[in-house]
Amino acid sequence: AATHPLWPQIEKLTMEQLGYAQQGVEGGVWQLFAEEGEMKMYRRELEEDGLVVDPLKAVHQVRGATAHEMVHHFWSPDVRFEWDTSIEQMTVLDRISSDTIIFLQLHKRVWPTAQRDALFWSHVRKIPSSHPANGEAYDTWIVCNQSTDHPDDPKDEKCVRVDLTVCFVCQTFIDPPIQEGKEITRDNLLTKITYCSVVNPGGWAPASVLRAVYKREYPKFLKRFTQYVVEKCESQPIAF
Ligand SMILES: O=S(=O)(CCO)c1ccc(-c2ccc(C3CCCC3)c([C@@H]3C[C@@H]3c3ccccn3)c2)cc1
């Protein structure tokens, strides 16, 4: 895949998005708009050509699954319909490597807006932890989704194409720190999650409607996804 024409963009954007996700939410730039338990959702109000493209940053922490398990289920096409209730159809247009897939997704219509679809590459990667694994902090994992073109794009005029950049970054901590010779159980797995997204709706939609949709859909989306992974993995051996 390192020879694929998209590879330089994939490499660059993935590392940029990792940096962006790891920036804090201090400084008054981010506005907290939803909070449920450990999950905090922030947005910045931003419009481009009169379209709401509010960047979103969500931070969450979940016990019971690893960063690898979270990120794998976020990336995998095989389980997407099990957790993502926002999509009606999903096609894998291309598998450009074992860790990079090109998706075409038809999203459920959000009344009164026109139906949307998204065509994006999705890349999953492990970022080895800089300091040697001190038995507490494990590797960081990231999925980066970025809108792209593809020759097999059906270009269905009935649909409005959204432009999206999404990253899903996870890191697992063993809590409390493991004692020598003691077994790690799923209850010791504390995974910190940062989800960032910028979705340009691609065509006109009333700002008030979009902001209401974002406020309703994103908290539901992230909560449902993380609960799905914890439940799916609870009886499985831990995959670090
Ligand atoms: O994280 S992902 O990569 C997971 C792969 O599926 C992803 C998440 C969300 C979207 C998405 C696509 C369209 C729309 C809108 C735009 C105008 C009308 C529909 C929205 C709005 C933000 C709201 C939304 C948020 C979450 C879930 C569903 N709806 C979101 C796309 C990809």
Ligand as a Chemical Component Dictionary entry (heavy atoms), coordinates in Angstrom:
data_LIG
# 
_chem_comp.id                   LIG 
_chem_comp.type                 NON-POLYMER 
_chem_comp.pdbx_formal_charge   0 
_chem_comp.three_letter_code    LIG 
# 
loop_
_chem_comp_atom.comp_id 
_chem_comp_atom.atom_id 
_chem_comp_atom.alt_atom_id 
_chem_comp_atom.type_symbol 
_chem_comp_atom.charge 
_chem_comp_atom.model_Cartn_x 
_chem_comp_atom.model_Cartn_y 
_chem_comp_atom.model_Cartn_z 
_chem_comp_atom.pdbx_ordinal 
LIG O1  O1  O 0 -17.585 8.520  12.376 1  
LIG S1  S1  S 0 -17.946 8.094  11.039 2  
LIG O2  O2  O 0 -16.905 8.144  10.048 3  
LIG C1  C1  C 0 -18.522 6.432  11.189 4  
LIG C2  C2  C 0 -18.788 5.809  9.889  5  
LIG O3  O3  O 0 -20.135 5.943  9.582  6  
LIG C3  C3  C 0 -19.249 9.133  10.518 7  
LIG C4  C4  C 0 -20.064 9.727  11.452 8  
LIG C5  C5  C 0 -21.095 10.587 11.057 9  
LIG C6  C6  C 0 -21.304 10.866 9.711  10 
LIG C7  C7  C 0 -22.394 11.790 9.319  11 
LIG C8  C8  C 0 -22.906 11.807 8.025  12 
LIG C9  C9  C 0 -23.921 12.704 7.709  13 
LIG C10 C10 C 0 -24.446 13.572 8.678  14 
LIG C11 C11 C 0 -25.537 14.590 8.392  15 
LIG C12 C12 C 0 -25.114 15.757 7.560  16 
LIG C13 C13 C 0 -26.461 16.349 7.086  17 
LIG C14 C14 C 0 -27.539 15.340 7.407  18 
LIG C15 C15 C 0 -26.841 14.067 7.903  19 
LIG C16 C16 C 0 -23.935 13.532 9.953  20 
LIG C17 C17 C 0 -24.484 14.429 10.979 21 
LIG C18 C18 C 0 -23.699 14.850 12.143 22 
LIG C19 C19 C 0 -24.920 14.000 12.275 23 
LIG C20 C20 C 0 -24.751 12.603 12.733 24 
LIG C21 C21 C 0 -23.794 12.331 13.697 25 
LIG C22 C22 C 0 -23.648 11.014 14.097 26 
LIG C23 C23 C 0 -24.435 10.040 13.532 27 
LIG C24 C24 C 0 -25.355 10.394 12.550 28 
LIG N1  N1  N 0 -25.515 11.674 12.155 29 
LIG C25 C25 C 0 -22.902 12.641 10.276 30 
LIG C26 C26 C 0 -20.466 10.253 8.775  31 
LIG C27 C27 C 0 -19.437 9.404  9.175  32 
# 
loop_
_chem_comp_bond.comp_id 
_chem_comp_bond.atom_id_1 
_chem_comp_bond.atom_id_2 
_chem_comp_bond.value_order 
_chem_comp_bond.pdbx_ordinal 
LIG O1  S1  DOUB 1  
LIG S1  O2  DOUB 2  
LIG S1  C1  SING 3  
LIG S1  C3  SING 4  
LIG C1  C2  SING 5  
LIG C2  O3  SING 6  
LIG C3  C4  SING 7  
LIG C3  C27 DOUB 8  
LIG C4  C5  DOUB 9  
LIG C5  C6  SING 10 
LIG C6  C7  SING 11 
LIG C6  C26 DOUB 12 
LIG C7  C8  SING 13 
LIG C7  C25 DOUB 14 
LIG C8  C9  DOUB 15 
LIG C9  C10 SING 16 
LIG C10 C11 SING 17 
LIG C10 C16 DOUB 18 
LIG C11 C12 SING 19 
LIG C11 C15 SING 20 
LIG C12 C13 SING 21 
LIG C13 C14 SING 22 
LIG C14 C15 SING 23 
LIG C16 C17 SING 24 
LIG C16 C25 SING 25 
LIG C17 C18 SING 26 
LIG C17 C19 SING 27 
LIG C18 C19 SING 28 
LIG C19 C20 SING 29 
LIG C20 C21 SING 30 
LIG C20 N1  DOUB 31 
LIG C21 C22 DOUB 32 
LIG C22 C23 SING 33 
LIG C23 C24 DOUB 34 
LIG C24 N1  SING 35 
LIG C26 C27 SING 36 
# 
